[in-house]
């Protein structure tokens, strides 16, 4: 690229200002002499080189993002797929590139969740902090501190007024999400607390731990009211069924268990995984038709309508279970490493997964196939969440970043 005489003169003056402001005195004197520059420079050149440099980097990033979007659009066009305008929101899925990549945590991100009401999300990390971000602007808002070891999980009640967090420090904390103060500390687990969930009423929470137990706590008093025992190893995750009548849990003992909340009875023990089961997700009712169709005539003939449960394992597979029979209906194979996070698309047609193979995958449930793969992070993907009404998916990773993905 050839510069005009005026552009050359302006560039030389900007370089001279940079040398002057950074203390390169001898280089500046030599440069002024060779470039025939005056000893005093106009103030309009102050910081100009740095401004130009940063604006070039910003523009370069925008160009790369636009190129990625164009490439994605070309792929869709060539495949004959519908555009976003023609797709129903029930079919919107996350597409590259990410809208934001947010840094701030000093250790791996362990869990990421959307607030049920406000346009914020919360991330938990091994750095013992919880960070709050605005997912629409990408702005960092604040940090909640109090845990003394890795924060393993976070969960909101249905109103979004309370946040529960659990940690390797063996405690559970309940936070007022309006005043950002810790209201209660729950003590009772004897080891790392790895998962926490609110019951639908919001009056109780359940937690799972490396001490092999699941506990139910009364939010108002902070007392443990029930303990579920049966797993033989670390209980990785516990999830509450939509009506609050059942719990599902998964463990290092390679099993998934389903519990009746009222009686503490273990209703089912599901055993087909060949390694640690890391994550589980209850299927919403909108996903039942797709699961029934994928499972074939056996389910249809029996007239069964769930509940259905998905489980992800270190054996790299995802299994879909019929809880009414205890049968594994089908297995989704495609990840190249541990499956660390699962969620059903609100529309019911897709299942999303996060994995240590650094990808997010979108699975077409009805056809039992990998519909799309996102090369999401530079390191293991640990968690993901999808907004119930807005077109966003978020992911967290061992690379210490949180990413926001727009769905279309």
C-alpha positions as CSV (number, residue, x, y, z in Angstrom):
1,X,0.0,0.0,0.0
2,X,1.4,3.4,-1.0
3,X,0.8,6.4,1.3
4,X,0.3,10.0,0.0
5,X,2.8,12.6,1.0
6,X,0.4,14.0,3.6
7,X,-0.3,10.6,5.1
8,X,3.4,9.9,5.4
9,X,3.9,13.2,7.2
10,X,1.0,12.5,9.6
11,X,2.3,8.9,10.3
12,X,5.8,10.3,11.0
13,X,4.4,12.8,13.5
14,X,2.4,10.1,15.2
15,X,5.5,7.9,15.5
16,X,7.4,10.8,16.9
17,X,4.7,11.4,19.5
18,X,4.8,7.7,20.4
19,X,8.6,7.8,20.8
20,X,8.4,10.9,22.9
21,X,5.6,9.8,25.2
22,X,7.4,6.4,25.9
23,X,10.8,7.9,26.7
24,X,12.7,6.8,23.6
25,X,14.6,10.1,23.5
26,X,17.7,9.2,21.5
27,X,15.6,7.3,18.9
28,X,13.2,10.3,18.8
29,X,16.1,12.8,18.1
30,X,17.4,10.6,15.3
31,X,14.0,10.1,13.8
32,X,13.1,13.8,13.9
33,X,16.4,14.5,12.1
34,X,15.9,11.9,9.4
35,X,12.2,12.7,8.9
36,X,12.8,16.5,9.0
37,X,10.3,16.9,11.8
38,X,9.9,20.0,14.0
39,X,11.0,19.6,17.6
40,X,7.5,20.6,18.9
41,X,4.6,18.5,17.7
42,X,0.9,19.5,17.4
43,X,-1.1,18.1,20.4
44,X,-3.6,16.5,17.9
45,X,-1.0,13.8,17.4
46,X,-0.9,12.8,21.1
47,X,-1.7,9.1,21.4
48,X,-2.7,8.9,17.7
49,X,-0.6,5.9,16.9
50,X,-2.1,3.9,19.8
51,X,-5.6,4.9,18.8
52,X,-5.1,3.8,15.2
53,X,-3.5,0.6,16.4
54,X,-6.4,-0.4,18.7
55,X,-9.0,0.6,16.1
56,X,-7.3,-1.6,13.5
57,X,-7.4,-4.6,16.0
58,X,-11.1,-3.9,16.7
59,X,-11.9,-3.7,13.0
60,X,-10.0,-6.9,12.3
61,X,-12.0,-8.7,14.9
62,X,-15.3,-7.3,13.4
63,X,-14.1,-8.5,9.9
64,X,-13.3,-12.0,11.3
65,X,-16.7,-12.2,13.0
66,X,-18.5,-11.1,9.8
67,X,-16.5,-13.6,7.8
68,X,-17.5,-16.4,10.2
69,X,-21.2,-15.3,9.9
70,X,-21.0,-15.2,6.2
71,X,-19.4,-18.6,6.0
72,X,-22.1,-20.0,8.3
73,X,-24.8,-18.3,6.1
74,X,-23.2,-19.8,2.9
75,X,-23.2,-23.3,4.5
76,X,-26.9,-22.9,5.3
77,X,-27.8,-21.6,1.9
78,X,-25.9,-24.4,0.1
79,X,-27.6,-26.9,2.3
80,X,-31.0,-25.5,1.5
81,X,-31.8,-24.8,5.1
82,X,-34.3,-22.1,6.1
83,X,-33.1,-18.7,7.2
84,X,-33.7,-17.3,10.7
85,X,-36.8,-15.3,9.4
86,X,-38.4,-18.5,8.2
87,X,-37.5,-20.7,11.2
88,X,-39.8,-21.0,14.2
89,X,-38.2,-20.0,17.5
90,X,-38.6,-23.6,18.5
91,X,-36.0,-24.4,15.9
92,X,-33.4,-21.7,16.7
93,X,-30.1,-23.1,17.7
94,X,-26.8,-21.5,18.7
95,X,-24.5,-20.6,15.7
96,X,-21.0,-19.3,15.4
97,X,-19.3,-17.0,16.0
98,X,-20.0,-16.3,19.7
99,X,-21.5,-12.9,20.4
100,X,-19.3,-12.4,23.5
101,X,-16.3,-14.1,25.0
102,X,-16.1,-12.9,28.6
103,X,-12.9,-13.1,30.7
104,X,-12.4,-12.3,34.4
105,X,-12.4,-15.6,36.3
106,X,-8.9,-16.7,37.3
107,X,-9.7,-20.4,37.3
108,X,-11.9,-22.8,35.3
109,X,-15.6,-21.9,35.0
110,X,-17.6,-24.7,36.6
111,X,-21.2,-23.7,36.0
112,X,-23.2,-21.0,34.1
113,X,-26.9,-20.2,34.4
114,X,-29.4,-17.5,33.2
115,X,-31.4,-15.4,35.6
116,X,-35.1,-16.4,35.1
117,X,-36.3,-12.7,34.9
118,X,-33.5,-10.2,34.3
119,X,-31.0,-10.0,31.4
120,X,-28.1,-11.3,33.5
121,X,-26.3,-14.6,33.8
122,X,-24.2,-16.0,36.6
123,X,-21.0,-18.0,36.4
124,X,-19.3,-20.1,39.1
125,X,-15.6,-20.9,39.1
126,X,-12.8,-22.8,40.8
127,X,-11.5,-19.3,41.9
128,X,-14.1,-19.5,44.7
129,X,-16.2,-16.6,43.2
130,X,-19.5,-16.1,41.5
131,X,-19.7,-13.5,38.7
132,X,-22.7,-11.7,37.4
133,X,-22.8,-10.5,33.7
134,X,-25.2,-8.8,31.5
135,X,-25.6,-11.2,28.6
136,X,-27.1,-8.6,26.2
137,X,-24.2,-6.1,26.5
138,X,-21.4,-8.5,27.6
139,X,-20.8,-6.2,30.6
140,X,-19.4,-7.5,33.9
141,X,-21.6,-6.4,36.8
142,X,-20.3,-7.7,40.1
143,X,-18.7,-10.5,42.0
144,X,-20.1,-12.5,44.9
145,X,-17.5,-13.6,47.4
146,X,-17.8,-15.8,50.4
147,X,-16.9,-19.4,49.5
148,X,-13.4,-20.5,50.4
149,X,-12.9,-23.1,47.7
150,X,-14.2,-23.9,44.2
151,X,-17.8,-23.0,43.6
152,X,-19.3,-26.1,42.0
153,X,-22.8,-25.1,41.1
154,X,-25.3,-22.2,41.2
155,X,-29.1,-22.2,40.8
156,X,-32.0,-19.7,41.0
157,X,-35.4,-20.1,42.5
158,X,-38.3,-19.6,40.1
159,X,-38.7,-15.9,41.1
160,X,-35.0,-15.1,40.6
161,X,-34.9,-13.4,44.0
162,X,-32.7,-16.2,45.6
163,X,-29.5,-17.7,44.4
164,X,-28.1,-20.9,45.8
165,X,-24.4,-21.9,45.5
166,X,-22.5,-24.9,46.6
167,X,-18.8,-25.4,47.0
168,X,-15.8,-27.7,47.6
169,X,-15.7,-25.9,51.0
170,X,-18.6,-28.3,52.0
171,X,-21.1,-25.5,52.3
172,X,-24.2,-24.2,50.5
173,X,-25.0,-20.5,50.5
174,X,-28.3,-18.8,49.9
175,X,-27.9,-15.3,48.5
176,X,-30.4,-12.4,48.2
177,X,-30.1,-11.6,44.6
178,X,-31.5,-8.1,45.1
179,X,-29.2,-7.0,47.8
180,X,-26.4,-9.4,46.8
181,X,-25.9,-10.5,50.4
182,X,-25.4,-14.0,51.8
183,X,-28.6,-14.8,53.8
184,X,-27.7,-18.3,55.0
185,X,-24.9,-20.9,55.2
186,X,-26.0,-24.5,55.2
187,X,-23.7,-27.0,56.9
188,X,-24.2,-30.8,56.9
189,X,-22.3,-32.4,54.0
190,X,-19.0,-34.0,54.9
191,X,-17.3,-33.5,51.5
192,X,-17.3,-31.4,48.3
193,X,-20.9,-30.3,47.4
194,X,-21.1,-30.7,43.7
195,X,-24.7,-29.8,42.8
196,X,-27.6,-27.7,44.0
197,X,-31.2,-27.2,42.8
198,X,-34.4,-25.5,44.0
199,X,-37.6,-27.4,44.4
200,X,-40.4,-25.9,42.2
201,X,-42.1,-24.3,45.2
202,X,-38.8,-22.5,46.2
203,X,-39.3,-23.5,49.8
204,X,-36.6,-26.3,49.6
205,X,-33.4,-27.0,47.9
206,X,-31.6,-30.3,47.2
207,X,-27.9,-30.9,47.0
208,X,-25.5,-33.7,46.1
209,X,-22.0,-34.3,47.4
210,X,-18.9,-36.3,47.3
211,X,-20.0,-37.7,50.7
212,X,-22.3,-40.0,48.6
213,X,-25.5,-38.4,49.8
214,X,-28.3,-36.2,48.6
215,X,-29.8,-33.7,51.1
216,X,-33.0,-31.7,51.1
217,X,-32.9,-28.3,53.0
218,X,-35.6,-26.0,54.1
219,X,-34.8,-22.5,52.7
220,X,-36.5,-20.6,55.5
221,X,-34.6,-22.3,58.4
222,X,-31.5,-23.6,56.7
223,X,-32.2,-27.0,58.3
224,X,-31.6,-30.4,56.5
225,X,-34.9,-32.1,56.5
226,X,-34.1,-35.3,54.4
227,X,-31.1,-37.3,53.4
228,X,-31.1,-39.7,50.5
229,X,-28.6,-42.5,50.7
230,X,-27.8,-45.3,48.2
231,X,-25.1,-44.2,45.8
232,X,-21.7,-45.9,46.4
233,X,-19.5,-43.0,45.2
234,X,-19.5,-39.2,44.7
235,X,-23.0,-37.9,43.6
236,X,-22.1,-35.6,40.8
237,X,-25.5,-34.0,40.1
238,X,-29.1,-33.9,41.3
239,X,-32.0,-32.6,39.3
240,X,-35.7,-32.1,40.3
241,X,-38.5,-33.3,38.1
242,X,-40.8,-30.5,37.0
243,X,-43.6,-31.3,39.4
244,X,-41.2,-31.8,42.4
245,X,-42.3,-35.4,43.0
246,X,-39.0,-37.1,41.8
247,X,-35.3,-36.5,42.0
248,X,-32.7,-37.8,39.6
249,X,-29.1,-38.2,40.5
250,X,-25.9,-39.4,38.8
251,X,-22.7,-40.6,40.3
252,X,-19.1,-41.8,40.0
253,X,-20.6,-45.3,40.7
254,X,-21.6,-45.2,37.0
255,X,-25.4,-45.2,37.9
256,X,-28.3,-42.9,37.6
257,X,-30.9,-43.1,40.3
258,X,-34.5,-41.8,40.5
259,X,-35.9,-41.1,43.9
260,X,-39.4,-40.5,45.2
261,X,-39.2,-37.2,47.2
262,X,-42.1,-38.0,49.6
263,X,-40.7,-41.3,50.8
264,X,-36.9,-41.1,50.0
265,X,-37.3,-44.4,48.2
266,X,-35.0,-45.1,45.3
267,X,-37.5,-45.9,42.6
268,X,-34.9,-46.9,39.9
269,X,-31.2,-47.6,39.5
270,X,-30.1,-47.2,35.8
271,X,-26.8,-49.0,35.1
272,X,-25.9,-49.0,31.4
273,X,-23.1,-46.3,31.4
274,X,-19.5,-47.7,31.5
275,X,-17.9,-44.7,33.3
276,X,-18.7,-41.9,35.7
277,X,-22.0,-40.2,34.9
278,X,-21.4,-36.5,35.0
279,X,-24.7,-34.9,34.1
280,X,-28.5,-35.4,33.8
281,X,-31.5,-33.5,32.4
282,X,-35.2,-34.1,32.7
283,X,-37.0,-33.9,29.3
284,X,-39.7,-31.2,29.1
285,X,-43.2,-32.4,27.9
286,X,-42.5,-30.7,24.5
287,X,-39.7,-33.2,24.0
288,X,-41.8,-36.2,24.6
289,X,-43.1,-36.7,21.1
290,X,-39.6,-36.5,19.6
291,X,-38.3,-39.0,22.1
292,X,-41.2,-41.4,21.5
293,X,-40.7,-41.2,17.8
294,X,-36.9,-41.8,18.2
295,X,-37.5,-44.8,20.4
296,X,-39.8,-46.4,17.8
297,X,-43.0,-48.3,18.0
298,X,-42.4,-49.9,21.4
299,X,-43.0,-46.7,23.2
300,X,-45.9,-45.6,21.0
301,X,-47.6,-49.0,21.4
302,X,-47.3,-48.9,25.1
303,X,-48.8,-45.4,25.2
304,X,-46.1,-44.3,27.6
305,X,-45.4,-40.6,27.9
306,X,-42.5,-40.4,30.2
307,X,-41.0,-39.1,32.4
308,X,-37.9,-39.2,30.2
309,X,-34.4,-38.4,31.4
310,X,-31.1,-37.8,29.6
311,X,-27.7,-38.7,31.1
312,X,-24.2,-37.8,29.9
313,X,-21.1,-39.7,30.9
314,X,-17.3,-40.0,30.8
315,X,-17.9,-42.9,28.5
316,X,-18.6,-40.1,25.9
317,X,-22.2,-41.1,25.3
318,X,-25.6,-39.6,26.1
319,X,-28.4,-42.0,27.0
320,X,-32.2,-41.3,27.0
321,X,-34.2,-43.2,29.6
322,X,-37.9,-44.0,30.0
323,X,-38.4,-43.6,33.8
324,X,-41.8,-45.5,33.7
325,X,-39.9,-48.7,32.7
326,X,-36.3,-48.1,33.6
327,X,-35.3,-48.8,30.0
328,X,-32.6,-47.0,28.0
329,X,-34.5,-46.0,24.8
330,X,-31.5,-45.0,22.8
331,X,-27.9,-43.7,23.0
332,X,-26.4,-40.7,21.2
333,X,-22.8,-41.2,20.2
334,X,-20.5,-38.5,18.7
335,X,-18.5,-36.7,21.5
336,X,-14.8,-37.5,21.6
337,X,-14.4,-36.9,25.3
338,X,-16.4,-36.7,28.6
339,X,-19.9,-35.3,28.4
340,X,-20.1,-32.6,31.0
341,X,-23.4,-30.7,30.5
342,X,-26.9,-31.4,29.1
343,X,-30.0,-29.5,28.5
344,X,-33.2,-29.9,26.4
345,X,-34.1,-27.1,23.9
346,X,-37.3,-25.3,25.1
347,X,-38.9,-26.2,21.8
348,X,-38.4,-29.9,22.5
349,X,-36.8,-30.9,19.2
350,X,-33.2,-30.7,20.2
351,X,-30.9,-31.8,23.0
352,X,-27.7,-29.7,23.7
353,X,-24.5,-31.0,25.2
354,X,-21.1,-29.7,26.4
355,X,-18.0,-31.8,26.4
356,X,-14.4,-32.1,27.2
357,X,-13.8,-32.4,23.5
358,X,-14.2,-28.5,23.6
359,X,-17.4,-28.6,21.6
360,X,-21.1,-27.8,22.1
361,X,-23.3,-30.2,20.1
362,X,-26.9,-29.9,19.1
363,X,-28.7,-33.3,18.7
364,X,-31.8,-33.8,16.6
365,X,-33.7,-36.0,19.0
366,X,-36.3,-37.5,16.6
367,X,-33.5,-38.7,14.1
368,X,-31.0,-39.5,16.9
369,X,-28.2,-37.7,15.2
370,X,-25.7,-34.9,15.7
371,X,-27.4,-31.9,14.0
372,X,-24.6,-29.3,14.6
373,X,-21.2,-29.0,16.3
374,X,-19.8,-25.8,17.6
375,X,-16.0,-25.6,18.2
376,X,-16.8,-23.6,21.3
377,X,-13.7,-23.2,23.6
378,X,-10.0,-23.5,23.7
379,X,-10.3,-26.1,26.6
380,X,-12.9,-28.4,28.1
381,X,-16.5,-27.2,28.0
382,X,-17.9,-27.6,31.5
383,X,-21.4,-26.2,31.4
384,X,-24.1,-24.7,29.2
385,X,-27.5,-23.1,29.6
386,X,-30.2,-21.9,27.2
387,X,-32.6,-19.0,27.9
388,X,-36.2,-20.1,28.0
389,X,-37.5,-17.1,26.0
390,X,-34.6,-15.1,24.5
391,X,-32.4,-16.5,21.7
392,X,-29.2,-17.1,23.7
393,X,-27.1,-20.0,24.8
394,X,-24.2,-19.6,27.2
395,X,-21.2,-21.8,27.9
396,X,-18.4,-22.0,30.4
397,X,-15.0,-23.7,30.2
398,X,-11.7,-24.7,31.8
399,X,-10.2,-21.9,29.5
400,X,-11.7,-19.5,32.2
401,X,-14.1,-17.8,29.7
402,X,-17.8,-17.5,29.5
403,X,-19.3,-17.3,26.0
404,X,-22.6,-16.0,24.8
405,X,-24.0,-17.6,21.6
406,X,-26.9,-16.1,19.6
407,X,-29.5,-18.5,18.3
408,X,-31.0,-18.2,14.9
